[in-house]
């Protein structure tokens, strides 16, 4: 079964705005059997208002809350239209923000009966009393986030800790059980000072602990290929070494193009560790 478990749609306000139909048609041409549309969910309103960015930047990071029902209606229409050719799963890429767990539970209660798939992700980290996006620009990471954590390794450890909390958080029966882009915190690793060698062991230990938590809870990993197209990263999320370790532990990996435009659909499919059977 050829599956893409992480894609976006015309409703993504930082995407290409190409028709979702064209992306699905591309997936059919490439021989995909299952295609998940996992649009960025709306952010909790209080959290969105607290972000230190212009209103248009904050808007670009989330589905317009006013378009929620339109998104679900349109994606289910496409699901029915393309059913003879491909199985479409409708869902969200949901951000985990600990202070807004109650809002997140209510959101999932509302949309849960209308979705079939989902990705649970982290795109923000706190630095002091302020939360910042981790994947905006390398300059933003260097100025706002890196000083708080001391090094890129410190950022990554904090990111792993937040992902572990996301896994263990009780968010109801519709909570996604696939963790998005496990090493997204490395997006600008080529643009920033490397982690000191003495931190490498601690970082590996933190990654191993996170994988153990994911395995214990029966979660899967999004093996996200978008990092290969980011010059500052140059590797999938997670990289093959981590993906191979997860596979050996029996953690399912699901290929994700993280497509935001037609040209992204199916990118680097053959590179994904998700295509390999779990080790005995």
FENURBEL-V507364 format. One record per backbone hydrogen bond with DSSP energy under -0.5 kcal/mol. CO is the residue of the C=O (numbers start at 0). NH is the residue of the N-H. If there is no record, write none. Layout:
BEGIN
co: (CO CO)
nh: (NH NH)
END
This chain:
BEGIN
co: (0 1 1 2 3 5 5 6 8 10 11 18 19 20 21 22 23 24 25 26 27 32 33 34 34 35 36 38 39 43 44 45 46 46 47 50 53 53 54 55 56 57 58 63 64 66 67 68 69 70 71 72 73 74 75 76 77 79 81 81 85 86 88 89 89 90 91 91 92 93 94 96 97 99 100 101 102 103 104 105 106 107 110 111 116 118 118 119 120 122 124 126 129 130 131 136 137 138 139 139 140 140 144 144 145 150 151 152 153 154 155 156 157 158 159 160 161 162 163 164 168 171 176 177 178 180 182 183 185 187 187 195 196 198 199 200 201 202 203 204 205 206 207 208 209 210 211 212 213 214 219 220 220 221 221 222 223 223 224 225 226 226 228 229 229 231 235 236 238 239 240 241 242 243 244 245 246 246 249 251 252 253 254 255 258 259 260 260 261 263 265 267 268 271 272)
nh: (2 32 33 4 35 257 258 37 11 12 14 22 23 24 25 26 27 28 29 31 30 86 3 36 88 37 90 92 62 47 48 49 49 50 50 52 56 57 58 59 60 60 61 66 67 70 71 72 73 74 75 76 77 78 79 80 81 82 84 85 87 34 36 115 116 38 93 118 40 120 96 99 100 103 104 105 106 107 108 109 110 111 113 114 91 93 120 179 95 133 131 129 126 51 124 140 141 142 143 144 144 145 147 148 149 154 155 156 157 158 159 160 161 162 163 164 165 166 167 168 170 174 219 119 221 183 185 186 188 190 191 198 199 202 203 204 205 206 207 208 209 210 211 212 213 214 215 216 218 217 178 222 253 181 223 255 226 236 227 228 229 233 230 232 233 189 237 223 242 243 244 245 246 247 248 250 249 278 251 220 254 222 4 224 7 15 263 264 264 266 268 270 271 274 275)
END
